[in-house]
């Protein structure tokens, strides 16, 4: 048995429980934005899939519309978004946030606290476009979530903080 907890939610996953867990690892953080990768397990006709993510900056204190959601495990459903006027993945139980959706977008201005997905990262320092081919990524992401839900599975997004940051220094001790 594996137990997942964050400050607002807990879930127990048993081996025979039908659930799909999507992992989102934040791997490149600075004072402007948060980049990461989102990994989907294989389901039905869909193979394992990895895309890139863009979020607002990680902060201790939330600033509305410019702070990424806390790390943790969140239930995902697909519901109609009034803002986008279409069906989109919605994250549930995000403490201090409402209406958090996985959606397309390319710049930090597109996030408004939501995780964006894209097929590639822009390596250019001269552009505001941080992730690219975002609509293409959504055409991969949403059907996978829908397939799991249609198969009777719960869908969860596990947002993971980086295990090592570029600020860390390693020292070698000679014994």
DOLUM-923326 format. One record per residue (C-alpha): residue in one letter; x, y negated, z. Coordinates in nm, 3 decimals. Example, Ala and Ser with C-alpha at 12.3 -4.5 7.8 and 13.67 -1.06 7.14 Angstrom:
- rest|c1|c2|c3
- A|1.230|0.450|0.780
- S|1.367|0.106|0.714
END
This chain:
- rest|c1|c2|c3
- X|0.000|0.000|0.000
- X|0.125|-0.349|-0.087
- X|-0.016|-0.654|0.086
- X|-0.003|-1.001|-0.069
- X|-0.056|-1.316|0.135
- X|-0.041|-1.689|0.095
- X|-0.162|-1.957|0.330
- X|-0.520|-1.935|0.201
- X|-0.564|-1.585|0.064
- X|-0.471|-1.225|0.128
- X|-0.521|-0.915|-0.082
- X|-0.436|-0.549|-0.031
- X|-0.350|-0.348|-0.341
- X|-0.385|0.029|-0.333
- X|-0.234|0.251|-0.599
- X|-0.580|0.360|-0.716
- X|-0.727|0.008|-0.711
- X|-0.793|-0.132|-1.057
- X|-0.600|-0.458|-1.077
- X|-0.368|-0.642|-1.312
- X|-0.105|-0.869|-1.160
- X|0.052|-1.137|-1.378
- X|0.388|-1.261|-1.247
- X|0.489|-1.623|-1.291
- X|0.847|-1.693|-1.185
- X|0.953|-2.055|-1.148
- X|1.312|-2.058|-1.273
- X|1.404|-2.417|-1.366
- X|1.295|-2.695|-1.130
- X|1.391|-3.060|-1.120
- X|1.239|-3.385|-0.993
- X|1.017|-3.423|-1.304
- X|0.884|-3.076|-1.394
- X|0.884|-2.703|-1.320
- X|0.956|-2.445|-1.590
- X|0.911|-2.070|-1.558
- X|0.811|-1.746|-1.724
- X|0.482|-1.559|-1.706
- X|0.487|-1.182|-1.753
- X|0.179|-0.973|-1.833
- X|0.180|-0.596|-1.791
- X|0.066|-0.380|-2.081
- X|-0.310|-0.325|-2.094
- X|-0.506|-0.126|-2.349
- X|-0.395|-0.223|-2.699
- X|-0.187|-0.514|-2.563
- X|0.184|-0.453|-2.495
- X|0.382|-0.626|-2.220
- X|0.396|-0.998|-2.294
- X|0.616|-1.280|-2.169
- X|0.564|-1.651|-2.228
- X|0.702|-1.973|-2.082
- X|0.528|-2.202|-1.835
- X|0.532|-2.572|-1.759
- X|0.402|-2.725|-1.438
- X|0.428|-3.050|-1.249
- X|0.710|-3.096|-1.001
- X|0.710|-2.891|-0.679
- X|0.657|-3.117|-0.375
- X|0.607|-3.063|-0.003
- X|0.323|-3.317|-0.004
- X|0.065|-3.306|-0.282
- X|0.027|-3.605|-0.512
- X|-0.295|-3.558|-0.710
- X|-0.235|-3.465|-1.073
- X|0.145|-3.459|-1.045
- X|0.220|-3.167|-0.811
- X|0.235|-2.798|-0.904
- X|0.025|-2.554|-0.705
- X|0.185|-2.366|-0.414
- X|0.349|-2.029|-0.463
- X|0.118|-1.742|-0.374
- X|-0.122|-1.488|-0.519
- X|-0.442|-1.616|-0.679
- X|-0.741|-1.439|-0.827
- X|-0.801|-1.519|-1.195
- X|-1.137|-1.522|-1.372
- X|-1.245|-1.672|-1.702
- X|-1.515|-1.938|-1.682
- X|-1.635|-2.232|-1.886
- X|-1.423|-2.545|-1.839
- X|-1.622|-2.870|-1.852
- X|-1.302|-3.065|-1.921
- X|-1.199|-2.854|-2.222
- X|-1.554|-2.739|-2.315
- X|-1.445|-2.378|-2.361
- X|-1.378|-2.059|-2.169
- X|-1.042|-2.064|-1.987
- X|-0.869|-1.873|-1.705
- X|-0.947|-2.024|-1.362
- X|-0.736|-1.971|-1.047
- X|-0.930|-1.920|-0.723
- X|-0.830|-2.003|-0.366
- X|-0.563|-2.264|-0.442
- X|-0.552|-2.458|-0.116
- X|-0.587|-2.832|-0.170
- X|-0.653|-2.796|-0.545
- X|-0.967|-2.746|-0.750
- X|-1.031|-2.652|-1.111
- X|-0.681|-2.511|-1.168
- X|-0.672|-2.344|-1.508
- X|-0.411|-2.178|-1.728
- X|-0.427|-2.373|-2.054
- X|-0.231|-2.503|-2.351
- X|-0.023|-2.820|-2.356
- X|0.333|-2.925|-2.432
- X|0.425|-3.211|-2.199
- X|0.417|-3.285|-1.828
- X|0.133|-3.531|-1.899
- X|-0.081|-3.232|-2.010
- X|-0.053|-3.040|-1.682
- X|-0.261|-3.233|-1.423
- X|-0.156|-2.969|-1.167
- X|-0.231|-2.673|-1.395
- X|0.016|-2.418|-1.536
- X|0.063|-2.456|-1.913
- X|0.184|-2.173|-2.135
- X|0.404|-2.178|-2.446
- X|0.594|-1.934|-2.665
- X|0.927|-2.122|-2.644
- X|1.104|-2.390|-2.444
- X|1.228|-2.701|-2.618
- X|1.605|-2.726|-2.571
- X|1.622|-3.088|-2.692
- X|1.692|-3.352|-2.429
- X|1.547|-3.615|-2.663
- X|1.184|-3.500|-2.651
- X|0.894|-3.506|-2.406
- X|0.780|-3.173|-2.552
- X|0.897|-2.918|-2.295
- X|0.722|-2.604|-2.415
- X|0.621|-2.529|-2.772
- X|0.364|-2.316|-2.957
- X|0.125|-2.349|-2.665
- X|-0.196|-2.263|-2.849
- X|-0.028|-1.952|-2.986
- X|0.061|-1.851|-2.629
- X|-0.301|-1.901|-2.516
- X|-0.412|-1.673|-2.801
- X|-0.196|-1.404|-2.635
- X|-0.271|-1.485|-2.270
- X|-0.649|-1.512|-2.263
- X|-0.729|-1.185|-2.446
- X|-0.508|-0.993|-2.202
- X|-0.692|-1.140|-1.903
- X|-1.028|-1.074|-2.073
- X|-0.931|-0.713|-2.154
- X|-0.845|-0.644|-1.789
- X|-1.168|-0.801|-1.665
- X|-1.371|-0.612|-1.928
- X|-1.204|-0.289|-1.810
- X|-1.330|-0.359|-1.457
- X|-0.997|-0.476|-1.319
- X|-0.940|-0.768|-1.090
- X|-0.677|-1.007|-1.228
- X|-0.424|-1.179|-1.002
- X|-0.153|-1.437|-1.068
- X|0.151|-1.405|-0.841
- X|0.348|-1.731|-0.847
- X|0.703|-1.671|-0.729
- X|0.961|-1.929|-0.625
- X|1.307|-1.896|-0.778
- X|1.530|-1.650|-0.599
- X|1.842|-1.851|-0.675
- X|1.861|-2.219|-0.759
- X|2.135|-2.404|-0.942
- X|2.201|-2.595|-0.619
- X|2.321|-2.286|-0.433
- X|2.691|-2.226|-0.390
- X|2.849|-1.889|-0.337
- X|3.159|-1.837|-0.129
- X|3.377|-1.530|-0.147
- X|3.541|-1.428|0.175
- X|3.859|-1.226|0.161
- X|3.882|-0.984|0.453
END
